[in-house]
Amino acid sequence: MNTPPLTLTAPAKLNLMLRILGRREDGYHELQTVFQLLDVGDTLSFTPTNDRQIHLHCPGVDVPPEQNLIVRASRLLQEAALQQNISRQNIGVKISVDKVLPAGGGIGGGSSDAATTLLALNHLWQCELDLDALAELGRQLGADIPVFVRGASAFAEGVGEKLTPVSIEPRWYVVLKPACHVSTAALFSNPRLTRDSAAITLAALRDRQLNSDWLTQYAGNDFQPLVEDLYPEVREAREWLAQYADAFLTGTGACVFAGFESEATARQVLEARPDGWEGFVAKGADESLTHRQLANFAATV
């Protein structure tokens, strides 16, 4: 193969609000949430090979290949391409990951890595699947993956897969991760979890423009009270951050966040955090870094 390596950023996300509307007959939960993409993330590099093997180098991540979302996404796309006979090449790849996003924080690191893998390999292997097909493959691996595949901040419904793109007022975010790991499965099965929040209507999206007033009106995360009860470290981090601005849990945790109008203010807050807490500053982005970088790569090849 003569295709050059492709390097992409797999961006983080925040859930600016998250409501649980009820439990479905299949055991999953009906949700409503706002996904805010961020301008920081893991870095993944893809080098095509001719051996049909998936080679992954991801220092610091001790996950068996059969459980790793990057490997699973690669194999799923490989199977789809071979079944549809839409790739005439031997489709293998070497993937190198610079993992900078904290794991298990509710900021979508693993889901974003998987989505970025689908997008990158669809291009490198010349599969020519559209975003609908790629998002469906991603949905098979995780409910958060489609939003990263589609590459736009969005209002989400269902289990998180029904997406309405939105434009969100620009903000700089401080994201903190206390030293604990929250079990998503344990939260969903906990009888104390709120499951009857009122639904937000699409009319409330105000032409898909979400300004600070809208975000303040609908802010909140139904997982937050339970997570803070089970993991006091999360409450401590959120309450510390709330000294500076309204602070919330993202996803099922453990990360908490607050939004600020300027990068300088956000960085001052981050620098003041207590020792032992991971954290970073990021700007909200309506369009995914992955999509922008992939478009630039395609234009130069």
PyMOL commands that set and color helices and strands:
alter all, ss='L'
color gray80, all
select helices_A, chain A and resi 69-84+109-124+131-141+145-150+184-189+202-205+212-218+224-230+232-241+263-271+289-300
alter helices_A, ss='H'
color red, helices_A
select strands_A, chain A and resi 6-23+29-49+54-57+92-98+154-157+162-165+167-168+172-177+209-210+220-221+247-249+256-260+278-285
alter strands_A, ss='S'
color yellow, strands_A
deselect
rebuild
show_as cartoon
